Amino acid sequence: DWLHLSAFLCQGQEQTWFIKVNEVLCKTSNSPENNDGTHKISNVNFSNEGESRAIRCTTDGVNVDMTANSIEELYQVAFLEEVDLLLGKDHLFKRSILLVKAWWLYETRAFSGQTMLASVSEFALTTMLLAVVNKYHARLQHPLQVLSMFFSVYCKLDWTKEAVTVQGIVEVDRSRLGKLKEGFTNSDEMLISPDMILRYQQRCGQSRLNANTRTASTTSVHTSVDTTGGGQQMPSMDGTIGDVAGDGDLISRGNNIKFDPHIRTAMFTTGNMNIQNPLDPGENLVHSKVSERRANRFSQVLQAGAKNLQPILAHLDKEQERGDAGGFNTSVALFDNFFSNAWSRFGQGWRPDIAAAANGSGSPTNTSEGTDGLVERLSERDSEELNVILRGDIFDGNLDTLRENLKFCSFLLEREITQSALKTLSQVVLEEKGPMPVGEIGKMLQEATANPSLSGVLKESFGGLKKFLEKFPEIFLISQDHPFNPHVYLRAGFTLSEQQQISVGSTEFLSQKTKKKPRRKGRSSQGGGVSTDSPMVSGVSSDGPSRDLMNLQRQQRNNSYSGGPGRGGSLKPGASSFVPRSSSRA
């Protein structure tokens, strides 16, 4: 299994980010500190396939895959999280994904000699499960029921004449998708409404078009894109409609590139197996090179799974009818045998990221002590992490946070300006660079988003960046040292008395917060030992408290809090990348 991470970058960083990350990981994997009992990094390698660049490594026994600007995958996560909330029933959808994937990944080798995930991707498998849950959600209460229905729906499917969509099974007519097969309908009985599907298709399709535009603009100086929004209306992530004037959180929609899901559906290319991407109706999630023989093998594996599961469920029904005092020991043994490979791998509470710290390897431990014994053998750090997992619900997600992350990424990549994303990026700039004038903050925001119309949009919507920041006095502290271009501070970094002094334009206390360091031999005496061309000095006006601010900037860089609302990492505009620590991807 792979853990997928994505870095969301500022303009101009796409061509160099992987070099810096790869260098740091290689140095860390070869350093003596890599074996000091904390996190261990190994197997660092770099993949360069045209425009797609990825870095892969192993961290604490977990395979990690890192890419850049993968906003489409973030939409996938948000879509699946929303479906899980709609279905409810103690996260039935997520638990069913794990059960189906466990059978598919570990048990299908007995039927095919190799894992069938080589033919069908994880998201394609998830889409198949989405179609089942979407139609039969009312009668499904347990992951085993979902697995049984999964087998029932797909074991007899004719993959050459039928295709799987999130709304059901459709007929393939003359290499195109036809009408829904009988038994599937878009009525109110469906869990996922057509409006919800359309909303995600439009947002994801818009992101893909914008990505193509960014790629084209790097190779041609003649590319012209309307960045004013053009009055285009499109659903936001919470289902509301936003326009340029600012309905709700939206300020400006960004690139005026229209996306029509119906046109994309007509572009669907059929093959020997057909599974439609729920977020891009024109994409077949099954590779076109999958042969008819492999497609038939796919059906045979599903039929074998259904054949082996049916007697187990029948025996369970009999035990329930009898009400045996001895419980369901026989059924449990049958289920253990059905999931024999998955059970032998994970049945003792083994996890690759924790067991690596326990026994120095990334393989399962042959122990019968269970989870409690495992906790005792772990380091203090890993033991605490595992206890937190056992106490809480590991399936709990946060759709609101995902939406905020999407707003932030859309701000960076697609010039879609929302109040929450603009506030978050302003915080990041101040955390990284320290206090600076409003004008310099505006320049860095414009550079980070490559949006030349940002200042105009802010002036039209709020009267300028200064007035926008004044809307959040609990976060930003604006000094009175200049009537139009005052310095801005993060309020959390100062005491109440210091905040009062800053608000009236007094910064005398700054010299008392940081003591002057003794002058080092061989360094210039100007600027208190700080080079005047230091990047941390940029943005400080000549008539402002330069030396005090430089000292404070160094201190705030060390003490500023991380992890603002709607994000999970930090951004250095024009220098480094924003890396969500939570993602991502399920």
C-alpha positions in Angstrom: 0.0 0.0 0.0 1.1 3.5 -0.8 0.7 6.8 1.1 0.2 9.5 -1.4 1.3 13.1 -0.7 1.2 16.2 -2.8 3.0 19.5 -2.6 1.1 22.5 -3.8 3.6 25.0 -5.3 3.8 28.7 -6.0 4.4 29.9 -9.5 7.8 29.0 -10.9 8.5 26.1 -8.5 7.2 23.2 -10.7 10.5 22.6 -12.4 12.7 22.5 -9.3 10.7 21.3 -6.3 11.6 17.6 -6.8 15.4 18.4 -6.9 15.3 20.0 -3.5 13.1 17.3 -1.9 15.0 14.5 -3.4 18.3 15.9 -2.2 17.0 16.3 1.4 15.6 12.8 1.5 18.8 11.3 0.1 20.9 13.1 2.7 18.6 12.1 5.5 18.5 8.4 4.5 22.3 8.3 4.5 22.9 10.3 7.7 23.7 8.7 11.1 20.6 10.2 12.6 18.5 8.1 10.3 18.9 5.1 12.7 18.5 7.0 16.0 15.1 5.4 16.8 12.8 8.1 15.3 11.6 8.1 11.7 13.6 6.0 9.2 13.8 6.9 5.5 15.1 4.5 2.9 14.7 3.5 -0.8 14.6 7.1 -2.1 14.1 7.2 -5.9 12.9 9.7 -8.4 10.6 9.1 -11.4 10.5 11.5 -14.3 7.9 10.7 -17.0 7.4 13.8 -19.1 5.4 16.4 -17.2 4.7 13.9 -14.4 7.5 13.9 -11.7 7.3 11.8 -8.5 9.5 11.0 -5.6 9.1 7.7 -3.8 10.6 6.5 -0.6 9.9 4.3 2.4 9.3 5.9 5.8 9.0 3.7 8.8 8.0 0.7 6.6 5.4 2.7 4.7 5.8 3.4 1.0 5.3 7.1 0.2 4.6 8.6 -3.2 5.1 12.4 -3.5 3.8 14.5 -6.5 3.1 18.1 -7.1 -0.2 20.1 -7.6 -2.4 16.9 -7.6 -5.5 18.9 -6.9 -7.7 16.3 -8.8 -6.8 13.7 -6.2 -7.7 16.1 -3.4 -11.2 16.4 -5.1 -11.4 12.6 -5.0 -10.7 12.5 -1.3 -13.4 15.2 -0.7 -15.9 13.3 -2.9 -15.4 10.1 -1.0 -15.5 11.8 2.4 -18.9 13.4 1.5 -20.3 10.0 0.3 -19.2 8.5 3.6 -21.0 11.2 5.5 -24.1 10.7 3.4 -24.2 7.0 4.0 -23.3 7.1 7.7 -23.9 3.9 9.6 -20.6 4.1 11.5 -18.6 4.9 8.4 -20.0 1.9 6.5 -18.5 3.2 3.2 -14.9 3.5 4.4 -15.0 0.1 6.3 -16.4 -1.5 3.1 -13.6 0.0 1.0 -11.1 -1.6 3.4 -12.8 -5.0 3.3 -13.2 -5.1 -0.5 -9.6 -3.9 -1.0 -8.2 -6.4 1.5 -9.9 -9.3 -0.4 -8.8 -7.8 -3.8 -5.2 -7.2 -2.8 -4.4 -10.3 -0.7 -6.9 -13.0 -1.6 -7.2 -12.8 -5.4 -3.7 -14.3 -5.9 -5.2 -17.7 -5.1 -7.4 -17.4 -8.2 -5.3 -15.5 -10.7 -1.7 -16.0 -9.5 -1.2 -12.3 -9.2 -3.0 -9.3 -7.7 -5.8 -8.1 -9.9 -4.9 -4.5 -9.0 -2.5 -4.7 -11.9 -5.6 -4.5 -14.2 -7.8 -2.2 -12.1 -6.7 0.8 -10.1 -7.7 1.5 -6.6 -9.9 4.4 -7.6 -11.6 2.2 -10.3 -12.3 -0.4 -7.6 -13.7 2.3 -5.4 -15.9 3.6 -8.2 -17.4 0.1 -8.6 -18.2 0.1 -4.9 -19.7 3.6 -5.2 -22.2 2.3 -7.8 -23.2 -0.5 -5.4 -23.6 1.8 -2.4 -25.4 4.4 -4.4 -28.1 2.0 -5.5 -28.5 -0.3 -2.5 -27.6 1.9 0.4 -30.9 1.5 2.1 -30.5 -2.3 2.6 -26.8 -2.3 3.4 -25.8 -2.3 7.1 -22.5 -4.2 7.3 -19.3 -4.4 5.2 -20.0 -8.1 4.6 -23.3 -7.2 3.0 -21.6 -4.7 0.8 -19.0 -7.3 -0.2 -21.7 -9.8 -1.0 -23.7 -7.2 -3.1 -20.4 -6.2 -4.8 -19.9 -9.8 -6.0 -23.6 -10.2 -6.9 -23.6 -7.1 -9.2 -20.3 -7.6 -11.0 -19.7 -11.4 -11.2 -22.0 -11.7 -14.2 -21.2 -8.3 -15.9 -20.4 -8.4 -19.6 -17.5 -6.0 -19.6 -17.4 -5.7 -23.4 -21.0 -4.6 -23.7 -21.5 -2.8 -20.3 -19.8 -0.1 -18.4 -19.7 0.9 -14.7 -20.6 4.4 -13.7 -21.3 5.9 -10.2 -25.0 6.1 -11.2 -25.1 2.4 -12.2 -24.5 0.0 -15.1 -24.8 1.5 -18.6 -24.9 -0.2 -21.9 -22.0 0.3 -24.3 -23.5 1.3 -27.7 -21.2 1.7 -30.7 -18.2 2.5 -28.6 -20.2 5.1 -26.6 -22.0 5.0 -23.3 -25.7 4.4 -23.7 -28.6 4.5 -21.3 -28.6 3.2 -17.8 -29.3 -0.5 -17.6 -32.7 -1.6 -16.2 -32.7 -1.7 -12.4 -30.6 1.5 -12.1 -32.2 4.9 -12.0 -31.5 8.5 -11.1 -34.5 8.7 -8.8 -34.6 10.0 -5.3 -33.7 6.5 -4.1 -30.1 7.1 -5.1 -27.7 8.1 -2.3 -25.6 10.4 -4.4 -27.7 13.1 -6.2 -26.9 14.0 -9.8 -26.4 17.6 -8.6 -23.6 16.5 -6.3 -21.9 14.5 -9.0 -22.2 17.4 -11.4 -20.8 19.8 -8.9 -17.6 17.7 -8.5 -17.4 17.1 -12.2 -17.4 20.8 -12.9 -14.9 21.7 -10.3 -12.5 18.8 -11.1 -12.9 19.4 -14.9 -12.2 23.1 -14.4 -9.0 22.3 -12.5 -7.9 20.0 -15.3 -8.5 22.6 -17.9 -6.6 25.2 -15.8 -3.7 22.7 -15.5 -3.5 22.4 -19.2 -3.5 26.1 -19.5 -0.6 26.5 -17.0 1.4 23.9 -19.0 0.8 25.7 -22.3 1.7 29.1 -20.8 5.1 27.8 -19.7 6.0 27.0 -23.3 4.3 29.9 -25.1 4.3 33.6 -24.4 1.2 34.1 -26.6 -1.2 32.3 -24.3 -4.0 34.7 -23.2 -6.4 33.8 -20.4 -9.1 36.1 -19.0 -8.5 36.4 -15.2 -11.3 38.7 -14.4 -13.8 35.9 -13.8 -16.1 37.1 -16.6 -19.2 36.6 -14.6 -18.9 32.8 -14.9 -21.0 30.9 -12.4 -20.0 27.5 -11.1 -20.8 25.5 -8.0 -18.5 25.9 -5.1 -17.5 23.0 -2.9 -20.4 23.4 -0.5 -22.9 23.4 -3.3 -23.6 27.2 -3.4 -23.3 29.4 -6.4 -20.6 32.1 -6.4 -19.9 34.9 -8.8 -17.2 37.6 -9.1 -19.0 40.1 -6.9 -18.4 37.8 -3.9 -21.2 35.6 -2.9 -20.3 34.2 0.5 -16.6 33.3 0.7 -15.9 33.6 -3.0 -14.2 36.8 -4.2 -13.1 36.0 -7.8 -13.6 32.8 -9.8 -10.3 33.0 -11.6 -9.6 31.8 -15.2 -12.7 32.0 -17.3 -12.5 28.5 -18.9 -15.8 26.7 -19.3 -16.1 23.0 -18.7 -19.1 21.0 -20.0 -19.4 17.5 -18.5 -21.8 16.4 -21.3 -19.1 17.0 -23.9 -16.6 15.0 -21.9 -19.0 12.1 -21.6 -19.2 11.9 -25.4 -15.4 11.7 -25.4 -15.4 8.4 -23.3 -13.3 5.8 -25.0 -14.5 2.2 -24.5 -12.2 -0.8 -24.2 -12.3 -4.4 -23.0 -13.2 -3.1 -19.6 -15.1 0.2 -18.9 -15.3 2.1 -15.6 -16.2 5.8 -15.9 -14.3 8.2 -13.6 -17.1 9.9 -11.5 -15.2 13.2 -11.5 -14.3 13.1 -15.2 -17.0 11.5 -17.3 -14.7 11.3 -20.3 -12.1 9.1 -18.7 -12.0 5.4 -18.6 -10.3 4.3 -15.4 -9.2 1.0 -16.9 -6.1 1.1 -19.0 -6.8 0.7 -22.7 -4.1 -2.0 -23.0 -6.1 -4.4 -20.8 -6.7 -7.4 -23.0 -10.0 -9.3 -23.5 -8.4 -12.3 -21.8 -7.5 -10.3 -18.7 -11.0 -8.8 -18.6 -12.4 -12.4 -18.7 -10.0 -13.3 -15.9 -11.3 -10.4 -13.9 -14.9 -11.7 -14.1 -13.7 -15.2 -13.2 -12.0 -13.9 -10.0 -15.3 -12.2 -9.0 -17.3 -15.3 -9.7 -14.8 -17.4 -7.5 -15.1 -14.9 -4.7 -18.9 -15.0 -4.9 -18.9 -18.8 -4.9 -16.7 -19.0 -1.8 -18.6 -16.4 0.1 -22.1 -17.7 -0.5 -21.8 -20.9 1.7 -20.2 -18.9 4.5 -23.1 -16.4 4.6 -25.6 -19.3 4.4 -23.9 -21.0 7.4 -24.0 -17.7 9.3 -27.8 -17.4 8.7 -28.3 -20.9 10.0 -26.4 -20.2 13.2 -28.4 -17.0 13.7 -31.7 -19.0 13.3 -30.6 -21.7 15.8 -29.4 -19.1 18.3 -26.6 -21.4 19.4 -25.4 -20.8 22.9 -21.8 -21.4 21.7 -21.9 -18.4 19.5 -20.8 -18.3 15.9 -17.4 -20.0 16.2 -17.8 -22.0 13.0 -18.8 -18.9 10.9 -15.9 -17.0 12.4 -13.5 -19.8 11.4 -14.9 -19.8 7.9 -14.5 -16.0 7.5 -10.9 -16.3 8.8 -10.3 -18.8 6.1 -11.9 -16.6 3.4 -9.6 -13.8 4.4 -6.7 -16.1 5.3 -3.9 -14.0 3.7 -5.2 -10.6 5.0 -5.8 -12.1 8.5 -2.3 -13.6 8.7 -0.8 -10.2 7.8 -2.9 -7.9 10.0 -4.7 -10.2 12.5 -2.3 -9.6 15.4 -2.6 -5.8 15.3 0.5 -5.4 13.2 0.9 -2.1 11.4 3.9 -1.4 9.1 4.7 2.0 10.4 4.6 1.0 14.1 6.0 -2.5 13.9 9.1 -1.2 12.1 9.9 0.7 15.3 9.1 -2.3 17.4 11.3 -4.9 15.8 13.5 -2.9 13.5 11.9 -4.3 10.3 9.0 -3.6 8.1 7.5 -7.1 8.2 4.8 -8.6 10.4 5.8 -10.1 13.7 4.8 -13.7 14.4 3.4 -13.0 17.8 0.1 -13.8 19.5 0.3 -11.1 22.1 -2.2 -8.9 20.2 -2.4 -5.1 20.3 -1.9 -4.8 24.1 1.4 -6.6 24.0 2.5 -4.6 21.0 2.0 -1.4 22.8 4.3 -2.5 25.7 7.2 -3.3 23.3 7.0 0.0 21.4 8.9 3.2 22.0 7.2 5.8 24.1 6.5 7.9 21.0 4.9 5.1 19.0 3.1 3.7 22.0 1.4 7.1 22.5 0.4 7.3 18.9 -1.1 3.8 18.9 -3.1 4.5 22.1 -4.5 7.7 20.5 -5.6 5.6 17.5 -7.2 2.9 19.6 -9.1 5.5 21.7 -10.4 7.5 18.8 -12.3 6.7 15.6 -9.7 6.2 12.9 -12.4 6.7 10.2 -13.3 10.2 11.3 -12.6 12.8 8.6 -13.1 16.5 8.3 -14.9 17.6 5.2 -14.8 21.2 6.1 -11.0 21.1 6.4 -10.8 19.4 3.0 -12.8 22.1 1.5 -10.6 24.8 3.0 -7.6 23.0 1.6 -9.2 22.9 -1.8 -9.8 26.6 -1.6 -6.2 27.3 -0.7 -4.9 25.1 -3.5 -7.3 26.7 -6.0 -6.0 30.1 -4.9 -2.4 29.0 -5.6 -3.1 27.1 -8.9 -6.2 28.6 -10.4 -6.4 32.2 -9.3 -9.7 31.5 -7.6 -9.8 34.0 -4.7 -11.7 33.2 -1.6 -11.6 35.0 1.7 -10.4 32.0 3.7 -7.6 31.2 1.2 -6.5 34.8 1.1 -6.5 35.1 4.9 -4.5 31.8 5.2 -1.8 32.8 2.6 -1.4 36.2 4.3 -0.8 34.4 7.6 1.8 32.1 5.9 3.6 35.1 4.5 3.9 36.8 7.8 4.9 33.6 9.6 7.7 33.0 7.1 8.9 36.6 6.6 7.9 38.3 9.8 6.2 41.8 10.1 6.2 43.8 6.9 4.3 46.6 5.2 0.9 45.9 3.6 2.4 46.7 0.1 5.0 44.0 0.5 2.5 41.4 1.6 0.5 42.2 -1.5 3.5 41.7 -3.8 4.3 38.3 -2.2 0.7 37.2 -2.6 0.7 38.2 -6.2 4.0 36.4 -6.8 2.9 33.3 -5.1 -0.4 33.0 -7.1 1.0 34.5 -10.4 -2.2 36.6 -10.5 -1.5 40.1 -11.8 -5.1 41.1 -11.2 -5.1 40.3 -7.5 -4.6 43.9 -6.3 -7.4 45.1 -8.6 -9.8 42.5 -7.3 -9.0 43.3 -3.7 -9.4 47.0 -4.3 -12.7 46.5 -6.0 -14.1 44.0 -3.4 -12.7 45.5 -0.1 -11.0 48.8 -0.9 -7.6 47.2 -0.8 -5.6 44.6 1.1 -5.3 46.7 4.2 -9.1 46.9 4.6 -9.3 43.1 4.0 -6.8 42.4 6.8 -8.7 44.7 9.1 -11.6 42.3 8.8 -9.6 39.8 10.9 -8.4 41.7 14.0 -8.1 38.5 16.0 -5.3 37.4 13.6 -3.7 40.5 12.1 -2.4 43.5 14.1 -2.0 46.6 12.0 0.3 49.3 13.2 -0.3 53.0 12.9 3.3 53.8 11.7 2.0 54.7 8.2 -1.4 55.9 7.0 -1.5 53.9 3.8 1.3 51.3 4.1 1.5 50.3 7.7 3.4 47.3 9.0 1.3 44.1 9.8 2.0 41.7 12.6 0.6 38.4 13.7 -1.3 39.1 16.9 -0.5 35.7 18.4 3.2 36.5 18.7 2.8 39.4 21.2 1.5 40.0 24.7 -1.5 42.3 25.3 0.7 45.2 26.3 3.0 44.8 23.3 -0.1 44.7 21.0 -1.2 48.0 22.4 2.2 49.6 21.7 2.2 48.3 18.2 -1.3 49.5 17.5 -0.2 53.1 18.2 2.9 52.8 16.1 5.5 52.3 19.0 8.1 49.7 18.5 10.7 50.6 21.2 10.0 47.4 23.0 11.3 45.4 20.1 14.9 46.2 20.9 14.3 44.8 24.4 12.7 41.5 23.1 16.0 40.5 21.4 19.4 41.1 22.8 22.2 42.1 20.5 24.6 39.3 19.7 28.3 39.9 20.0 29.9 40.9 16.8 31.6 38.0 15.1 35.1 38.3 13.8 35.3 38.9 10.1 31.8 40.2 9.6 30.7 43.6 8.5 29.9 46.1 11.3 27.0 47.5 9.4 23.5 46.4 10.1 24.3 44.8 13.4 25.9 41.8 11.7 23.0 41.3 9.3 23.7 41.6 5.6 21.6 44.4 4.0 20.8 42.1 1.1 19.4 39.3 3.3 16.1 38.0 2.0 14.6 38.5 5.4 15.3 42.3 5.2 13.4 42.7 2.0 10.1 44.5 2.5 11.1 46.7 5.4 10.7 50.4 4.5 13.6 52.7 5.0 11.7 54.9 7.4 10.5 51.9 9.5 12.2 50.3 12.6 14.5 48.2 10.4 17.0 46.8 13.0 14.2 46.0 15.5 12.1 44.4 12.8 15.0 42.3 11.6 15.6 40.9 15.1 11.9 40.3 15.5 11.7 38.5 12.1 14.3 36.1 13.2 12.5 35.4 16.5 9.1 35.0 14.9 10.5 32.6 12.4 11.5 30.4 15.3 8.4 30.9 17.4 5.6 31.5 15.0 2.8 28.9 15.2 2.3 26.5 12.3 -0.9 25.0 10.8 -3.3 27.8 10.2 -7.0 27.2 9.4 -7.7 25.3 6.3 -4.1 24.1 5.7 -1.5 21.8 7.2 1.9 23.2 6.2 3.9 26.2 5.4 4.7 28.2 2.3 7.6 30.3 1.4 6.5 32.4 -1.5 9.0 32.1 -4.3 11.2 29.8 -2.3 9.6 26.6 -1.2 6.4 24.7 -1.3 3.2 24.2 0.6 3.0 20.6 1.7 -0.3 19.5 3.4 0.7 17.4 6.4 -2.7 15.7 6.5 -3.0 14.4 3.0 -3.5 13.3 2.0 -5.0 11.0 0.2 -7.4 8.3 1.5 
